[in-house]
């Protein structure tokens, strides 16, 4: 196995979880593992009283069957559990609504820990929409809503901060036509999702989308196959090397010579070539970057 040594040493502060207060560990985890999608979970209690609360320990884990998992953790400060967990245990049903930018402030307001008999839909100014299969209401303002049956609840511990994995199977989904494109697929720009980070931070997906070609579609050369002077560059970053390594073959010699002559590359120093290649990579022009580096 080939091991590459970082060009610059980085100072690391290290901890074992057992040596940190739970609140501090919780803060590190949420800040480092981010952004996270938000499950805006609607439930009802045994008497049919609605509850609505957001959870960022959430993702989709299977398409067949369609499975989503979110985790209402035990409260760190006093080790109590949330109404959502109690309701899911009692009724085995939940609606997971996605959160977009249009409702992010209302979603945040709904996370206030109101008393058990207070309706968060009303407090947050959101509309209760009757579900087709399950009892919990959908959030009408949410662009995508998933009606779910609770298959299983896995309790990860008994202390404050311990998660409770609510494993849900989607039995019906509802998508607002306004976020669909002409082919019937969800348009990510129109959907305008938000996600959760650490502290008071959120991320707006629409403002930060970028594309990376899937390496599975081609057999890339790999970083290990790059010339040593490129691999050990003090200028090219790991992302730059990843782009360079995700090509199936290098430009031929004639193409390299023609490019170098046209753009006056021959006279450049190695560092200047690396800087020029990096600039081309910023525009995703990988082929030209390779021509510069190989000239």
MOGIFEN-V101207 format. One record per helix or strand of 2 or more residues. SS is the DSSP state (2 for helix, 1 for strand). FROM is the first residue (numbers start at 1). LEN is the number of residues. Records with the same first field share a line. If there is no record, write none. Layout:
SS->FROM-LEN + FROM-LEN
//
This chain:
2->17-3 + 22-11 + 83-9 + 101-10 + 120-5 + 177-3 + 188-4 + 205-3 + 215-3 + 223-3 + 228-4 + 238-8 + 253-11 + 270-13 + 286-9
1->39-6 + 50-6 + 58-6 + 66-6 + 93-5 + 128-2 + 138-2 + 144-12 + 164-12 + 193-4 + 202-3
//
